[in-house]
Amino acid sequence: MNELTRSLLFGAAAALAVALISLATATWTGVPPPASVPLAAAAGLIVALLHHWKTQLFATLRQYHGDTGRRLAALDERVAETQGLVQLTPLEPPYPMPFGGGWALTADAAALLAREVSLQRPKVVVELGSGASTVLLGRLFKQWGEGKVYSLDHDAAWAERTRQHLRASHIEQHAEVLDAPLARQRFGDRDYLWYSVPEAVRNLSIDLLIVDGPPAALEPNGMPRYPALPAFLAQLSPQAVVYVDDARRPQEQAMVERWLAEYPGFERAMYDTVPGTCLLRRKA
């Protein structure tokens, strides 16, 4: 039933109500109501027109409000991205990096990562999911002359693309992408599709763990990245930081809540980047 039909039915109901009231009044007073029918019809038409106008007006206002909200949200994201790019300017990349969402780290999240790494100066970083962040960390480590990021990636084609960026930036000594196919593995009380961790990473003491994979699409209604903390907990150094990307998503929020419940020695800090960023540290 469309809005016009609804309004006409509403008007007809109003006309019927006016007619019944007129008849009831005539019966009560004994005065014949010669104008009750035309009056009811006129009242019904007016009510129908007003109801239809009100309905259309409210629909237009709702659509305008929704469009305005979406545009403001998009503008807010662009401003945050621009701020991130400005903060990354001192790194002087030789060519533009593919920041901007999707599988790539957004610029504001990358700026936060660069700041934390600059403050903490980790020697060993393990990253789940390669990309722009791998190149960013490799460049920072090259500037300092120490440090290395080991990036695990289940997608061989994407991993090779990241390696191309590493070679173009001449930072292979400080950043390495390792093929890590996903395999069914048990963590806690259930199985997950998780990285086949290469031997080169198994004995590292990790100062920074970046959780940005596997893709959430692998398990849209679950927590495909949950194994990150239990898988690497024993390798985390005392000062280690866990960087969680996409922390606005319900999956990551549920994952962090579960981690904190299972590993109460950690505390979190949330940052308002475009995808949302959560940092976990051991309590003092």
C-alpha positions in Angstrom: 0.0 0.0 0.0 1.5 3.3 -1.1 1.5 6.6 0.9 -1.3 8.2 -1.2 -3.7 5.3 -0.7 -2.9 5.3 3.0 -3.7 9.0 3.2 -7.0 8.6 1.3 -8.0 5.8 3.7 -7.1 8.0 6.6 -9.2 10.8 5.1 -12.1 8.5 4.6 -12.0 7.4 8.2 -12.0 11.0 9.2 -15.0 11.8 7.0 -16.8 8.8 8.4 -16.0 10.0 11.9 -17.4 13.5 11.1 -20.6 12.1 9.6 -21.2 9.8 12.6 -20.6 12.7 15.0 -23.1 14.9 12.9 -25.7 12.1 13.0 -25.2 11.6 16.7 -25.6 15.3 17.3 -28.7 15.5 15.2 -30.2 12.5 17.0 -29.4 14.1 20.4 -30.7 17.6 19.5 -33.5 16.6 17.1 -32.3 19.0 14.5 -31.8 17.6 11.0 -28.2 17.7 9.7 -28.6 18.7 6.0 -24.9 19.7 5.7 -23.4 16.6 7.4 -22.6 14.7 4.3 -20.9 17.6 2.4 -19.1 18.6 5.6 -17.9 15.1 6.2 -16.6 14.9 2.6 -14.8 18.2 2.8 -13.3 17.4 6.2 -12.1 14.0 4.9 -10.5 15.5 1.8 -8.7 18.2 3.9 -7.5 15.5 6.4 -6.3 13.3 3.5 -4.4 16.1 1.9 -2.8 17.2 5.2 -1.9 13.6 6.0 -0.3 13.0 2.6 1.6 16.3 2.8 2.8 15.5 6.3 3.9 12.0 5.3 5.8 13.3 2.2 7.4 16.1 4.3 8.6 13.7 7.0 10.0 11.2 4.4 11.9 14.1 2.7 13.3 15.2 6.0 14.4 11.7 7.0 16.1 11.2 3.6 17.8 14.6 3.9 18.9 13.8 7.5 20.3 10.4 6.4 22.1 12.0 3.4 23.6 14.7 5.5 24.8 12.2 8.2 26.5 10.1 5.5 28.1 13.1 3.9 29.4 14.4 7.3 30.8 10.9 8.1 32.6 10.8 4.8 33.9 14.3 5.3 35.1 13.3 8.8 37.0 10.3 7.4 38.6 12.5 4.7 39.7 15.0 7.3 41.2 12.2 9.5 43.0 10.8 6.4 44.4 14.2 5.5 45.6 14.7 9.1 47.3 11.3 9.0 49.0 12.1 5.6 50.3 15.4 7.0 51.7 13.7 10.1 53.5 11.1 7.8 55.1 13.9 5.7 58.4 13.9 7.7 59.0 10.3 6.6 59.5 11.5 3.0 58.5 8.4 1.1 59.9 8.2 -2.4 56.5 7.7 -3.9 52.8 7.9 -2.6 51.9 4.9 -0.5 48.5 3.1 -0.9 46.9 4.3 2.3 43.1 4.7 2.4 41.2 1.7 3.7 40.1 -1.6 2.1 43.0 -3.9 2.8 45.4 -1.0 3.2 46.0 0.8 6.5 44.3 4.2 6.6 46.6 7.3 6.8 45.5 8.3 10.3 46.0 4.7 11.6 49.4 4.6 10.0 50.3 7.9 11.6 49.3 6.4 15.0 51.4 3.3 14.3 54.4 5.4 13.3 54.1 7.5 16.5 53.9 4.4 18.8 56.8 2.7 17.0 58.9 5.9 17.3 58.1 6.1 21.0 58.6 2.4 21.8 61.5 1.6 19.4 60.6 -2.1 19.1 63.4 -4.3 17.8 61.1 -7.0 16.4 57.6 -6.6 15.0 55.4 -9.4 13.8 52.6 -8.3 11.6 49.5 -10.3 10.5 48.6 -9.1 7.0 51.2 -7.3 4.9 50.7 -4.0 3.1 51.4 -0.3 3.5 52.2 -0.7 7.2 55.0 -3.2 6.3 56.7 -0.5 4.1 56.1 2.2 6.7 57.8 0.2 9.4 60.7 -0.9 7.2 61.4 2.8 6.3 61.4 3.8 9.9 63.8 0.9 10.8 66.1 1.8 8.0 66.3 5.4 9.2 67.2 4.2 12.7 69.6 1.5 11.4 67.9 -1.2 13.5 64.7 -3.2 13.9 62.8 -5.5 11.6 59.2 -6.3 10.8 58.2 -9.9 9.8 54.9 -9.8 8.0 52.8 -13.0 7.6 50.5 -13.1 4.6 48.2 -16.0 3.5 47.7 -14.4 0.0 50.8 -15.2 -2.1 49.9 -12.6 -4.8 49.4 -9.8 -2.2 52.6 -10.8 -0.4 54.6 -10.5 -3.6 53.0 -7.1 -4.3 54.2 -5.9 -0.8 57.7 -7.3 -1.6 57.8 -5.2 -4.7 57.3 -2.1 -2.5 60.0 -3.3 -0.2 62.5 -3.7 -3.1 61.5 -0.3 -4.5 62.2 1.3 -1.1 65.4 -0.7 -0.6 64.3 -1.8 2.8 64.5 -5.6 2.5 67.0 -5.8 5.4 64.4 -4.3 7.7 61.1 -5.7 6.4 60.3 -9.3 5.3 57.0 -10.7 4.0 56.6 -14.4 4.7 54.1 -16.7 3.0 51.8 -18.2 5.7 48.9 -20.2 4.3 45.8 -20.5 6.4 45.1 -23.9 8.0 42.5 -25.2 10.3 44.0 -25.0 13.9 42.5 -25.3 17.4 42.6 -22.5 19.9 40.6 -22.8 23.1 37.4 -24.7 22.4 37.1 -24.4 18.7 39.0 -24.5 15.3 40.0 -21.4 13.3 41.6 -20.8 9.9 44.9 -19.5 11.1 48.4 -18.8 9.7 50.9 -21.6 9.3 53.5 -19.6 11.2 57.0 -20.0 9.5 59.8 -21.4 11.5 61.7 -18.1 11.2 59.1 -16.4 13.4 58.5 -19.1 16.0 61.4 -18.3 18.3 61.4 -14.5 18.0 60.9 -12.2 21.1 58.2 -9.9 19.8 58.0 -6.2 20.9 55.1 -5.3 18.7 52.3 -7.5 17.3 50.1 -6.0 14.6 46.8 -7.7 14.2 45.4 -6.8 10.8 44.6 -10.3 9.4 43.2 -12.7 8.3 40.4 -11.0 6.4 37.2 -10.7 8.5 35.2 -12.1 5.5 36.6 -15.5 6.3 34.1 -15.6 9.3 31.7 -12.7 9.0 29.8 -13.7 12.2 32.8 -14.8 14.2 36.2 -13.7 15.4 38.7 -14.9 12.8 41.6 -12.9 14.3 41.0 -14.2 17.9 44.0 -16.6 17.7 46.5 -13.7 17.4 47.0 -13.3 21.2 47.0 -16.9 22.3 49.2 -17.9 19.3 52.0 -15.4 20.2 51.5 -14.7 23.9 54.5 -16.8 24.9 56.7 -14.8 22.5 55.7 -11.3 23.6 58.4 -9.4 25.4 57.6 -7.8 28.8 57.2 -4.3 27.1 55.3 -5.7 24.1 52.4 -3.8 22.5 49.5 -5.4 20.6 48.2 -3.1 17.8 44.6 -4.0 16.7 43.4 -2.5 13.5 39.7 -2.2 12.5 38.8 -1.9 16.2 35.4 -0.3 15.4 34.1 -3.5 14.0 31.9 -5.7 16.3 34.2 -8.7 15.5 37.3 -6.9 16.8 35.4 -5.4 19.8 34.2 -8.9 20.8 37.7 -10.3 20.3 39.3 -7.7 22.5 36.7 -8.2 25.2 37.4 -11.9 25.2 41.2 -11.4 25.3 40.8 -9.1 28.3 38.6 -11.6 30.1 41.0 -14.5 29.3 44.3 -12.6 29.8 43.6 -10.0 32.6 47.2 -8.9 32.7 46.5 -6.7 29.7 44.8 -3.3 29.5 43.6 -1.5 26.4 43.6 2.0 25.0 41.2 3.0 22.2 42.0 5.6 19.5 39.6 7.4 17.2 41.1 6.6 13.8 38.8 6.0 10.8 38.8 2.1 11.2 39.3 2.4 15.0 42.6 1.4 16.7 43.1 -0.5 19.9 46.4 -0.9 21.7 46.9 -3.6 24.3 49.7 -3.4 26.9 50.6 -5.3 30.0 49.5 -3.7 33.2 52.2 -2.0 35.2 
